[in-house]
Amino acid sequence: MLNRICDICGRTVKQGKPCPCRASRHRAYDRERRDKGKAAFYNGKAWQRTAEAARRRAQYMDEVVFAETGRIVPGAIVHHIEPIGENPARSLDMANLVFVSAKTHKEIHDAYNKSARGKWEMQQKLAAIRRKIDGAGGG
């Protein structure tokens, strides 16, 4: 069987198997860095129901890619256009949610982290996509 080198700890592990350091890394992250309030919110029933409704509305596809190109790409993440840390009142607002792929989600957060203007422009773009889809009866 083929082996690989773990890019975190450098151990040799079997290809296709997780390195044992992974579990301890996740435990350490949960203990030391994870925002407990956000974790409780995302594990709660209200969010689980709302997120599933957002996925169904998007028909499980990336809404941004579909709106921009017409291509169907599977979605993976329900994203808050206005982050819950900035506007907790909109945490369960369906108009504040867009279902996107991991690639699109990274692009969104790259824009958010680039500058205040980049974040504002991306939020405007996402809100416009949300309005366009909702207005067209999509999802």
N, C-alpha and C positions, 0 to 999 in steps of 0.2 A: 504494500500500500504506500502511496505517496505521502510524504510529510511536508509540512510548511513551517515557517518560523513565525511565531506570534509577533505582530508588529507593535505590541504593547510591552510585553515582558521579555521577548527574545527566546522563549522556550520553543523546542521542537514539538509540534503536535501533529496528529494525523489530519490529512486533508479532509475538509468537510466537517470536522469536529471542532466545537468551541474550545478555546484554551481555558484551563481552570481559573486563570486570573480574571476572567470575565465576570464571574459571579461575585468575587470579592470587590471588583471595581464598582459594580452596580450597588452593592451594599454600602460601600464607602460613600458613593455619590448620594444615595438616599439619606444617609446619616449626616453628612457634612454640608451638602450643597443644595439639595432639593428644597424648594419653597413648599412648606407643609400645607399652607393654605390653598395654593394652587393645586397641589396633589389631591387634597380632599375634594376640591371642586370637580376636578376631572374624573375622579373615581365615583362621584355622586350620581344618584339615579337621574336627577334633573338634567345633568349634562349628557349622560348616556342616551337618554331619550331624545334630547334636542339634537345631538350629533347624528344619531341614526336618522332623524327626520331630515336633516341637511343632506345626508348621503342619499336618501331616497329621492329627495327633491332633485338632486343632481344626476339621478339615475346612475350613481356610482362612477361618474366620469369627471375628469378634471374640467371644471367650469371655465377656467381662464383659457386653457388651450382650445376648448370647443368654441368659445366666444370669439377668439382671435383668428382661428384657422379653420374651424369646422371639423377638425380631426377629433376622433374619439380616443382618449387616453384614460386608462383607469386612474381614479383618484385614490388617495391614501390618507389625507389629513384634512380635518375640518379646521379651517383657519379663521380666527377673529380678525376682521378688518381693523377695528379699533381694539387694541389689546385690552384684556380684562384688567390689567394693572392700571390702565389709564382711564377706563370707563367701565367700572364693574356693573353698572346698571344695564349695560348692553351685553352682558356675558351670555344670556340665553335668547337674545334677539335674533331671529332668523335672518333679518335684513343685514345683520352684522357678520354673517357667516358665509364662507365660500369653501367649497370642497375642491381640493387641489391634489396633484401628485406631489411626491417628495421633491422632485426637481423644481416644480413651480414654487413650492413652499420655500425652498432655498433661495430662489430668485427674489421672492417677495421679501424675505428677511434680509437679504443682501441690500436691497433698496432701502429698507427700513433703517439699516445700520450705516448706510453710506452718508446720509445727511438728513437734516430735518426736512429740507425741501424734497429730497428723494422719497422720504417716507410719506410726506403729504401727497406727492404726485401718485405714488403707488396706491395709497388709500383711495384717492379720487378715481383712479382707474378701476380698482376692484369694486367700489361702490357703483360706478357706471355699469360695469358688467352685471352686477347683481340686479340693478334696476332694469337693464335691457332684458335679462333672462326672465325676471319676474313679470315684466310688462308684456313679454311675448307668450306668457303662459307656459314657459319651459320649466320642466321639473316637477 
